[in-house]
């Protein structure tokens, strides 16, 4: 991993310098763009005006999406594991009658 360097990102018109290894800079930029987009959507809804509250709402929404995706992946992983066990059993039965 390379030595971290300051990377500039802009969120809701504010510039932030974030220390980041060069190989993760692209991911940081994409993350900042997603967060900026979500925060702008929340601000545009007119329901939340305070920057801190907008940030908290965006963080909660993104966290909820992440947890939902993790639960879905876990569920799909369980299904795949069960299918693999079933296939393994069928193969073993066919090979060892």
N, C-alpha and C positions, 0 to 999 in steps of 0.2 A: 504494500500500500504506500502511496506517495505521501509526502509531507502536505498537510492541509494548507490551503491558501485562501485568502478572503475572496468570496464570490458575491457579487452584487445581485440582489433580487428586488423586485418592486411588487409590493402588495398594497392595494388600495391607494396607490399614488405615493406611498412611502418607500424609500429605498432602505434596504437592510444589507449589511455585510455579514455573511455567514461563512465561518471557517469550514472548508470542505476539501477532501482529497480530490485531485484532478479527475480520477476515474469515476467519481460520483457526482461530478458537476452537472452533467446532463440530467440525471435523476433529480437533483436538487432544483434545477430550473423548471423541470416539468411539474414537480410538486408545488413550487411557488406559483406557477401559472394556474394550476388547478385550484389552489387555495384562493388566489386572487379572483378567479372566475366565480367561485362559490360565494365569496364575501361580497362581490359586486351584485350577485343575484339576491342575496339577503338584503343588502342595502336598498336595491331597487324595489323590493317588495313594499318598502315604506313602513314595515312593522317594527323594524329595529334601526335606530339611528346611531347609537353610541358605538364607536369603533371597537371597544373591548367586548361589548355584547355581540357584535357581528362576528368577531373572531371566535368567541365561545360557541355561538350557534353553528358556525361553519365547522369548527372542530368536532362538535357533537354529531353533526350530520355525517362528516367523513368517517368518524369512529364507528357510527352505526352501520354505514355501508361496508366498512372493513370487517366488522364482526359478522355481518350477514354473509359476506363472501366466504369468510373462514368457516362458518357453520355449514354453508352449502358445500364447500370443498370437503369438509370432514364427512358430511353425509354421503357425498359421492364416493369418497375414498372407502367408506364402509361397504357400500354397494359393490364397488369394484373388488374389494377384498373377498366378499362373499362369493361373487362370481368366479374369482380365481380359485377359491377353495373347492367350489363345485366342479370346475373344470379339472382340477388336479385329481379329485376323487374319481371322476369319470375316466381319466387317463389311466390312473392306477388300477381301476377295476378292469379296464380293457386290456391292460398289459399283464395283469396277474389274475386270470380267471379262477 
